[in-house]
Amino acid sequence: DSGVTQTPKHLITATGQRVTLRCSPRSGDLSVYWYQQSLDQGLQFLIQYYNGEERAKGNILERFSAQQFPDLHSELNLSSLELGDSALYFCASSPRFQADSGNTIYFGEGSWLTVV
Amino acid sequence: DQQVKQNSPSLSVQEGRISILNCDYTNSMFDYFLWYKKYPAEGPTFLISISSIKDKNEDGRFTVFLNKSAKHLSLHIVPSQPGDSAVYFCAAIVITGTASKLTFGTGTRLQVTL
């Protein structure tokens, strides 16, 4: 158990719909990361938040948005869903204090999204 | 046991030249390899990744090469810019769907000089 909790674990929805994926980081972790793993593109970094603020943005579509709340949990919102959005969405968190060596980021179990 | 190793703690490169950062790993089960960049007092930010089934991935000035037989990967930055000066971490992940963990190397400090 990594300590990172993601809900829901599985979700099936129709094209054009909107879903929200939720992530609770490990206790004390301020950084939250979202990744998308699809069959054709592999692991893609989407976005990172640190203590409520967006810190880095990757290949995140405009139809997608995320936020980190004061209690440090994060939500990834996916709207106007398309078939190609079907993927496994990972959340990860990292320790509060970053050392210059030997960091570890812990991943949740992922949320399987199927768009039909 | 350090599964991901960066044997060079520091590297100095002149602006405009190529920067090559190296990383070795021991676990042949890794699914993905990632490079992160870190500025002082900030968390690591993602740069580029490569699947274990590929040998090269390119994104702008950054290219990652993977040599699975040698269990070695490298990050090339061309051309190097002063803003690239930071600590670079190599990382690897086994994606099992349950409690996957991203493991970092110890980092290489890159200094790009004018």
Interface residues (C-beta under 8 A of the other chain):
Chain A: D1 S2 L30 S31 Y33 Q37 G42 L43 Q44 F45 Q48 Y50 R55 A56 G58 L88 F90 A92 S94 Q98 D100 S101 G102 N103 T104 I105 Y106 F107 E109 G110
Chain B: D31 Y32 L34 K38 A41 E42 G43 P44 T45 F46 S49 S51 V87 F89 A91 I93 I95 G97 T98 A99 S100 K101 L102 T103 F104 T106 G107
